[in-house]
Each structure stands twice: as structure tokens, then as C-alpha cells.
């Protein structure tokens, strides 16, 4: 069966080898994510080069996504763990004051808008604090949950404003190195407005490489500006970790559904991320609730699903991808999914893409074949949510990699001949060889690469 929903796997100690990356691909991985909050420049280069080597051996290709660290607030390096007990008081400080019950937090002075009675969350929401007073000495808090806090753990200030640039100096240094090696996607952490995206685009304009940009919306300000953020990006990453802390957790499913819907309406891609199969970091099988969570993300129309700790530090990374693939395949069988009806016909091109998808359904075609240089044709057809696989053949390696994240698409490199018919025949040979298509399979063939118009040929063909 053909999987329409794409899978993004975060690479880490559990998967940082060429052998394991190939196994992830074999089980259904389409894109690898490198989280620069936890990855060195040296390791990043190594991972990207391993993916490049893998792509030379496979028919479709794996895309590479760099996830910026962004303006994160974390606990400092303070040595041994600190035990917090419910009911205790603790003082958050920016540097050690040699007092008892203190917690050193990096960049604390850059947090604005804190109020007495407000909440602070430690370690991705594991421990909550209540602000009791604010002074020059620091932020005094009441511990609401017992627990142990270690160094370099996330600290969230729901409702407050971090007065740090979304694109930090570290991010720029990381991206310069990544762009030199070659990447396909950037996930911009803590994107709060269109201004953040314009700043990133300005930075990228100085480089020849132009990756697609996915905005990670992780706080209340980002949710408030979601439409302008979506319009100015290539897609959204719904980062449910910080988002579930910065906003009301009980409202998170609605926020997720609305963000996927807005992305679809504006013709942009969406990625649902964080804790999809969290229990599998340690256990060999997901919970029933996790299976339902993944299924709902597919029902909502997400283009891609992302695994984080499950594949970076988990005990069962290969099984995680296999489970995500199988859950997606089962969810995609639902007869209630009619995403093509939501596509807005903003131009003749959109109408043609939607018509092609409806034609494939009407004649019961086995697949749609697209010949494309820029990927534009294939992207439009992907956004129309076809039920059959879309085989996008391109003679551009960068285009091939960028199509790795587009739903329904198998991204394939093919040298184009000056002879239109010869190119189509060569594409058909790939289908018969790598994808086991048989004679008399019915195909919709769309091509715009032999003229200056969007599509100079839309044909119904039978494989010979």
C-alpha cells in the first residue's frame, strides 16, 4: 500500500549511523530532522553526508531538515540535580547568589511581562511553579509539583514575552554550516510573527541555497499571528511540546486542528509534532491513546508526522517508524476523507490540479505521473490530496529532495530527454522496475517540462 502521509524522524544517538538511517527509510521515513539544540556542527555534517550517500542508493530521496534552537530559556549548568518538593519556595536567578533554594536560569533578564500569580513550567511542563514575588534579586516562586530538575532543561513562562531575536547568533552560525553542506528544510523555532520569517529570508538571501521554511508556532503570540505566519512560510510545524505549556493544554487539540486547517486553506504544508509515540521511547508498543492521536492527525489532513525523542534517543526507533507508517496507512483508508473538496481554485493551475485528481478517481487510475522541473506541478497535485500515489519525476536534485515532505508524492530523479515520449517511457520503466507496476496499469500523465506553460499534456495512458 502507498502511504500518503510523510514521516519525519529526528536523528540522535539511537539512529546516528548509515545502517540505521537506511532501516528507517525502509520502514517509511521520508525526511530526517537534525535538532540543533542537541547536535554539534560536526555531528550535523556527518548526518547530512550519510543522507547524501543514502540518496545515491535509493530511488526516491530523503530530505534534510534543520531545526534551529531559537531563543530558548533553559536551566544553567549547575552540576548536580536539584530536588524540588511541593510547597517549597525557590528563587530563580540569572547567576549564583550562593543562597539555598536557588535555581539558575540562563537569559532570565530577557523575560518581560511576568506577574505575581503567574505560572512558570520546568522541564517541558513536568514541574510547575507559581510566582509569589519579583525583585532585583530574582523571581521567588512556590513549587506546585515535586520533582527533580537537571541542568539545561526547558523553562517556560506562559503569557510572558522573551525579548530575544527568534534567529539567534547561534542559529545563524548553525545555518551557515548547514547551508554549506546542503539542506532542504528549515524549522524556525519560536516563530512569533511574519517579521521573524522575513528576517530569516533576508539571512538566506545571502546564500545560494534556498530551503523551504517551516514556522514552528510554540506560544500564544504565534497562535495569535497564525495566518500571517502561514502566508509568509512554506508550512507550519505544530510543536505541541512548548505549545501545550504556553497555551491551555485542554485547548491544544482545537489549536492543532485549526492550524492544520489554515495551512490547507492557504495551500501550505503542515507537520504535527511532539509525543506522537512518546511511550515508545522506552516501551516496544504504543498506547491506544497514541494510536488515536496519530490517526486524528491524519484525519485532520496533516502532510507529515514528526518523531522526536522516539527516534533520537528511544530504544525502539525502527519500530516507531513502522508503527507510524502502519497507523497512517490504516487511517488513510477512511472513506470519510475528502480533502480534495477543500482545495481553493485560485488560478487555472489550481483548477487543473484538482481536476486531475478528480479524473484519477473517476477513471480508477492506479497512479498520477508528473514530469516537473521546479516541483510546482507536483506540489499543486499534492495539495489536492489524491487517493492514488503521485510519482513526481524531476531532473533537479534540489526539487527531488524538497518533494520528500509533500504528501502522496514519490520523489524520483530522472534525466529528461529532448524527446517527450522517450522521457515518459523512461519514467514508465522506473515504475515497472522499482515500484512493480504491471502492463495495463492505468495512469494519468501530466507534463509541463517541454513548454513554457503549466502543463502541455494531460493524458490517460496505459503502461506498456
Order of alpha helices (4+ residues) and beta strands (2+ residues): beta-alpha-beta-alpha-beta-beta-beta-beta-beta-beta-beta-beta-beta-beta-beta-alpha-beta-alpha-beta-alpha-alpha-beta-alpha-alpha-beta-alpha-beta-alpha-alpha-alpha-beta-alpha-beta-alpha-beta-alpha-beta-beta
